Amino acid sequence: MRAGPSQEEIRRHNLGALLRHVHLGGPTSRAELTSRMGLNRSTIMALTADLTAAGLVREELPRQTRRAGRPSLVVRPESAKVYVFAFDVGVDRMVAARVGLGGVILDRRQVERRREPFSVEEEIGRLAGFARQMLRKTREDTVCVGIGAAFAGGVARADGVVRFGPNLDAYDLPFGEELGRRLGLGLPVAVGNDANLGALAEQSRGLGVGCRDLIYLHGDVGIGGGVIVGGQLLGGHQGYGGEVGHMVINPGGRPCGCGSKGCWEAEVGERALLELAGRFGKKTGREAVRAVVDAADMGDAQAQEALRRVGDWLGLGVANLVNLFNPEIVVFGGMLRDLYLGAAAQVRSRIATDALPASREHLRLRTSALGDDATLMGAAELAFSHVLADPLEALARVSS
C-alpha cells in the first residue's frame, strides 16, 4: 500500500493552491482564502507568510471594508516583481510579452509577419530581441520564473518541437530549444499549440471560468481547436489532439494545406470566404475577413452568400464537435470571432439541425472574452504552471 502524502507534500500542495487562487482570482482576503480552500485561519496565515517571504505575494489592509471589527488582510500577487515571458506565433503576427503574476501584461512587442516560410534565423531572432528589449527595462529586484510560447501548428508534448505547421510552412522545427538558446536565460521554453493554449486561457481567465467542458476554436488562416473535457485539456497521445481544422467534412472538397481535401479549415478558412466573396488576392488577414462581414451587413449579395455558405460549413463542424464532446460552451477566437458574428444565424441553424437535441440543450456559443490575447495569455499560463505547482521549489530553481 502506498503511504499517504507527507506533511511537506501537503504544505507544497497548499502553497500552490493558495498562489493559484491569487494568481487567477486577483487580490483575495485571508478570510476568503480560508473559506475557499477549507483550511483554518492559522494555516492560511502560515502559507501566506511563506509566499510573502519568497516575494510571490504581499499582504495589505483592504482599501474598503463594511464589516465591524478587525479587517482581514488582503493577499495580492507581486505582479511587478514576478513575471514570465510569453510568445505567440501566428500566420500574420508575432507577439512577445512580459506578463506578471496575476496575468498582468507589463510590457509587450508585436510585429506583423509576411506569409512566407517560417525563418528560424529571422523570426526567432526577432522574438529574442523583443525579450532583450523588455529585459533592459526591468528592475533589478524582479525575477523571470518561466517562458511559454503558443505556435500555430502541431506541437509534440515530449520535446516542444513543432512537428507540422502547414500555414507557416514549418515542419520539425525545434522552436522552444532554439528560442531558449537565443534568450540565454537558462530557462526551458514550454511550447504549446495556440488553440490548446487559448482554451486553457478562456477556462482560467475568460468565459470558461468554472466551466469543465469547453471548446475553444481559433481561426487564423486555418482553424485550430482546444477541447477541455471534465476540466482537462485533451492533448492526445503525443500532444496533437484538437486538430479539428483537419476534420474532413466535405470529402473531395477544397484542397487543404495538409494535403487532404475537404478539411474543415479548407471549407471555412480565410481563403474559402474570400474566394466565395470575389475578394481573393486583394487583401488578406483579419481586415479582409471583417471587410466581407461589413459588406454583407451593407447588403452586398455576394458577400452575404459567401457568409451563408461558409457559415453552413462552420455550423456543421461545430455540430459534429457538440455530438462528440457535449460541451457547455463553444468559444470562437481569432478570425472566427468575426466570422461567427457575421454568420451566427446560419451556424445556429445548422447546429439545430445536425446536433443531438440533448447535447445542444444547454449549449452556449460565445466569442472570446480575451480577444486577440487569448493564445498569448495561454502561453503565459503555460509558463507559470511550474511555479503554481510548487512555488518555493520553482522559485529556488530560477534564483540559483
C-alpha positions in Angstrom: 0.0 0.0 0.0 1.2 3.5 -0.9 1.7 5.7 2.1 -0.3 8.9 2.3 1.2 12.3 1.5 3.7 13.7 3.9 3.2 16.9 5.8 5.7 18.5 3.4 3.9 17.3 0.3 0.6 18.7 1.8 2.3 22.0 2.5 3.6 22.3 -1.0 0.2 21.5 -2.5 -1.5 24.1 -0.3 1.1 26.7 -1.2 0.5 26.1 -4.9 -3.3 26.1 -4.4 -3.2 29.4 -2.5 -1.0 31.1 -5.1 -3.2 29.8 -7.9 -6.3 31.4 -6.2 -4.5 34.8 -6.0 -3.0 34.5 -9.5 -6.3 33.7 -11.2 -8.7 35.5 -8.9 -6.7 38.6 -8.0 -6.4 40.2 -4.6 -8.2 38.0 -2.1 -8.7 38.4 1.6 -7.4 35.8 4.1 -11.0 35.2 5.2 -12.0 34.4 1.6 -9.0 32.1 1.2 -9.9 30.3 4.4 -13.4 29.7 3.0 -12.4 28.7 -0.5 -9.6 26.3 0.5 -11.3 24.8 3.5 -8.3 25.4 5.8 -8.2 27.0 9.2 -7.0 30.6 9.7 -3.7 29.8 11.2 -2.8 27.5 8.2 -3.7 30.3 5.8 -1.6 32.8 7.8 1.4 30.4 7.7 1.1 29.8 3.9 0.8 33.5 3.1 3.8 34.2 5.3 5.8 31.7 3.3 4.7 33.1 0.0 5.3 36.7 1.2 8.8 35.8 2.4 9.6 34.3 -1.0 8.4 37.5 -2.7 5.5 36.0 -4.5 2.7 37.8 -2.8 2.2 40.7 -0.4 -0.4 41.4 2.3 -2.0 44.7 3.0 -5.1 46.2 4.6 -8.2 46.3 2.4 -9.0 49.6 0.8 -12.6 49.4 1.9 -14.4 47.3 4.4 -18.0 47.3 5.6 -17.6 44.8 8.4 -17.2 45.6 12.0 -14.0 44.5 13.8 -10.6 43.9 12.6 -10.4 43.7 8.8 -8.9 40.6 7.1 -5.7 41.3 5.3 -5.7 41.1 1.5 -3.2 38.9 -0.3 -2.0 40.3 -3.6 0.2 38.8 -6.3 3.6 40.5 -6.7 2.8 41.2 -10.4 5.5 43.8 -10.9 8.3 41.6 -9.4 7.5 38.0 -10.6 6.9 37.5 -14.3 7.1 35.2 -17.3 7.9 35.8 -20.9 5.1 34.8 -23.3 5.3 34.5 -27.1 2.6 34.0 -29.7 3.4 33.0 -33.2 0.6 33.2 -35.7 0.4 33.3 -39.5 0.1 37.1 -39.7 1.7 38.4 -36.5 4.1 37.5 -33.7 3.8 38.8 -30.1 6.2 38.9 -27.2 5.1 40.0 -23.8 6.3 40.2 -20.2 3.4 39.0 -18.1 3.3 39.5 -14.3 2.0 37.1 -11.7 -1.8 37.6 -11.7 -2.0 37.8 -15.5 -1.0 41.5 -15.9 0.7 42.3 -19.2 3.6 44.5 -18.1 5.2 45.1 -21.5 4.7 43.8 -25.0 6.0 43.9 -28.5 4.2 43.0 -31.7 5.2 42.7 -35.4 3.3 41.8 -38.5 4.8 38.8 -40.4 4.8 38.1 -44.1 3.2 35.0 -45.3 6.4 33.2 -46.1 8.0 30.0 -44.7 8.9 30.4 -41.1 12.5 31.6 -40.7 14.5 30.4 -37.7 17.2 33.0 -38.1 15.0 36.0 -38.7 11.8 35.4 -36.7 13.1 33.6 -33.7 15.9 36.2 -33.6 13.3 38.9 -33.6 11.4 37.4 -30.8 14.5 37.0 -28.7 15.4 40.6 -29.5 12.0 41.8 -28.2 12.6 39.9 -24.9 16.0 41.5 -24.5 14.4 45.0 -25.1 11.9 44.3 -22.3 14.6 42.9 -20.0 16.5 46.1 -20.2 13.5 47.9 -18.8 13.0 45.7 -15.8 14.1 46.5 -12.3 16.9 44.5 -10.6 14.5 43.1 -7.9 12.4 41.3 -10.5 12.6 37.6 -11.4 11.5 35.7 -14.5 10.0 32.3 -13.5 9.2 30.8 -16.8 8.9 31.1 -20.6 5.9 29.9 -22.7 5.1 30.1 -26.4 2.0 29.5 -28.5 2.6 28.3 -32.0 0.1 27.8 -34.9 0.9 24.2 -35.5 1.0 20.7 -34.1 3.5 20.6 -31.1 4.9 17.4 -29.7 4.4 17.1 -26.0 7.6 15.3 -25.3 10.1 17.9 -26.7 8.1 21.0 -27.8 9.1 20.6 -31.4 6.6 22.0 -33.9 6.0 18.8 -36.0 3.7 20.4 -38.5 2.6 24.0 -39.2 1.3 24.0 -42.8 0.1 27.5 -42.7 3.6 28.8 -41.7 5.4 26.1 -43.8 7.1 25.0 -40.6 7.9 21.3 -40.1 10.0 19.5 -37.4 11.0 22.9 -36.0 12.8 22.8 -32.6 11.2 26.2 -31.8 11.5 26.0 -28.0 15.0 24.8 -27.9 16.2 27.5 -30.4 14.3 30.3 -28.7 15.7 29.3 -25.3 19.2 29.2 -26.7 18.9 32.7 -28.1 17.3 34.1 -25.0 20.1 32.8 -22.8 18.1 33.0 -19.6 18.9 29.4 -18.5 15.2 28.6 -18.6 13.4 26.0 -20.8 10.8 27.3 -23.2 7.4 25.5 -22.9 5.7 25.4 -26.3 2.0 24.5 -27.0 -0.4 24.6 -29.8 -2.1 28.1 -30.0 -5.7 26.8 -29.9 -5.0 24.5 -27.0 -3.4 27.3 -25.0 -6.3 29.6 -26.0 -8.7 27.0 -24.5 -6.8 27.0 -21.2 -6.8 30.8 -21.1 -10.5 31.0 -21.6 -11.1 28.4 -18.9 -8.9 30.1 -16.4 -9.4 33.8 -17.2 -12.1 34.2 -19.8 -15.7 33.0 -20.5 -15.0 29.5 -19.2 -14.1 30.2 -15.6 -15.8 27.5 -13.6 -16.7 25.5 -16.8 -15.4 22.0 -17.0 -16.4 21.2 -20.6 -15.4 23.8 -23.2 -14.2 24.0 -26.8 -12.2 26.9 -28.0 -12.0 27.4 -31.8 -9.2 29.6 -33.1 -9.2 31.0 -36.6 -6.1 32.3 -38.3 -5.7 31.3 -41.9 -6.9 27.8 -40.8 -8.8 26.5 -37.8 -7.4 25.1 -34.6 -9.3 23.8 -31.6 -8.7 23.2 -27.9 -11.0 20.7 -26.2 -11.5 20.6 -22.4 -13.4 17.7 -21.0 -14.1 17.3 -17.3 -11.7 20.2 -16.6 -8.8 18.6 -18.5 -7.3 19.5 -21.9 -7.4 16.7 -24.4 -3.9 16.6 -25.7 -3.8 13.2 -27.2 -1.1 10.5 -27.1 1.7 12.8 -28.3 0.1 16.2 -27.9 -1.5 16.6 -31.3 -5.1 16.3 -30.1 -7.5 19.1 -31.0 -6.6 19.4 -34.7 -10.2 19.9 -35.5 -9.4 22.0 -38.6 -8.3 18.8 -40.3 -11.6 17.0 -39.7 -12.8 16.2 -43.2 -16.4 17.5 -43.6 -16.6 17.6 -47.4 -14.9 14.6 -49.0 -13.3 15.7 -52.3 -13.9 19.4 -51.4 -11.4 22.2 -51.4 -7.7 21.3 -51.1 -6.1 21.8 -47.7 -2.6 22.8 -46.8 -2.2 19.5 -45.0 -2.5 17.6 -48.3 -6.0 16.4 -47.9 -9.3 17.7 -49.4 -12.5 19.0 -47.7 -10.9 19.7 -44.3 -13.0 21.9 -42.1 -10.4 24.7 -42.3 -10.3 24.5 -46.1 -14.1 25.0 -46.3 -14.3 27.6 -43.5 -10.9 29.4 -43.6 -10.0 32.8 -44.9 -9.3 31.7 -48.5 -12.7 30.0 -48.9 -14.5 33.1 -47.6 -12.6 35.5 -49.8 -12.9 33.4 -52.9 -16.7 33.0 -52.5 -17.0 36.8 -51.9 -14.9 37.5 -55.0 -12.2 39.2 -53.0 -9.3 36.7 -53.0 -6.0 38.2 -54.0 -6.9 41.7 -53.0 -6.3 41.7 -49.2 -5.6 39.0 -46.6 -5.9 38.6 -42.9 -8.4 39.8 -40.3 -9.1 43.1 -42.1 -10.1 41.2 -45.2 -12.5 38.9 -43.3 -14.0 41.9 -41.5 -14.5 43.6 -44.9 -16.6 40.7 -46.1 -18.7 40.8 -42.9 -19.2 44.5 -43.2 -20.1 44.3 -46.9 -22.7 41.7 -46.1 -24.1 44.0 -43.4 -24.4 46.7 -46.1 -26.3 44.5 -48.4 -23.6 43.0 -50.7 -25.4 40.0 -52.2 -22.1 38.1 -53.0 -20.7 38.7 -49.5 -24.0 37.6 -48.0 -23.9 34.3 -50.0 -20.3 33.7 -49.1 -21.1 34.1 -45.4 -24.1 31.8 -45.7 -22.1 29.0 -47.3 -19.1 29.3 -45.0 -21.4 29.7 -42.0 -23.1 26.5 -43.0 -19.8 24.6 -43.0 -18.8 26.2 -39.7 -22.1 25.2 -38.1 -21.7 21.6 -39.4 -18.3 21.3 -37.9 -19.5 22.7 -34.6 -22.4 20.3 -34.6 -20.0 17.4 -35.0 -18.0 18.6 -32.1 -21.1 19.1 -30.0 -22.2 15.5 -30.7 -18.7 14.2 -29.8 -17.9 16.2 -26.7 -21.2 17.7 -25.4 -19.5 21.0 -24.3 -21.2 23.6 -22.1 -19.7 26.4 -24.2 -18.1 26.9 -27.6 -15.8 29.9 -27.8 -14.9 31.5 -31.2 -11.5 33.2 -31.2 -9.2 34.8 -33.8 -10.7 35.3 -37.2 -13.6 33.1 -36.2 -14.9 35.8 -33.9 -15.7 38.0 -36.9 -16.9 35.1 -39.0 -19.2 33.8 -36.3 -20.7 37.3 -35.7 -21.4 37.6 -39.4 -22.9 34.1 -39.8 -24.4 33.4 -36.3 -27.8 32.6 -37.7 -26.5 30.1 -40.2 -24.3 28.4 -37.6 -27.1 28.1 -35.1 -29.4 26.8 -37.8 -27.0 24.0 -38.7 -26.4 23.1 -35.1 -30.2 22.9 -34.5 -30.5 20.5 -37.5 -27.4 18.3 -37.0 -26.5 18.3 -33.3 -28.3 15.9 -31.0 -31.1 17.7 -29.1 -29.8 16.5 -25.7 -26.3 17.6 -26.5 -27.2 21.1 -27.7 -29.9 21.7 -25.0 -27.7 23.8 -22.7 -25.0 24.8 -25.3 -23.7 28.4 -25.3 -22.0 29.9 -28.3 -19.8 32.9 -27.5 -16.9 35.0 -28.9 -13.7 35.1 -26.9 -13.6 37.4 -23.9 -9.8 37.6 -24.2 -9.9 38.8 -27.8 -6.6 38.6 -29.7 -4.7 37.9 -26.5 -6.3 34.5 -25.7 -3.4 32.5 -27.1 -0.8 34.8 -25.7 -2.3 34.5 -22.2 -2.5 30.8 -22.6 1.3 30.8 -23.3 1.8 32.9 -20.1 -0.3 30.3 -18.1 1.9 27.6 -19.5 5.0 29.4 -18.3 3.5 29.9 -14.9 2.5 26.3 -14.4 5.7 25.2 -12.7 5.6 28.0 -10.1 1.9 27.4 -9.4 2.5 23.7 -8.9 5.4 24.1 -6.4 6.0 27.8 -5.7 9.0 27.7 -3.4 10.9 24.9 -5.3 10.3 26.6 -8.7 11.5 29.9 -7.3 14.6 28.3 -5.8 15.5 26.8 -9.2 15.3 30.1 -11.1 17.1 32.0 -8.3 20.0 29.6 -8.1 
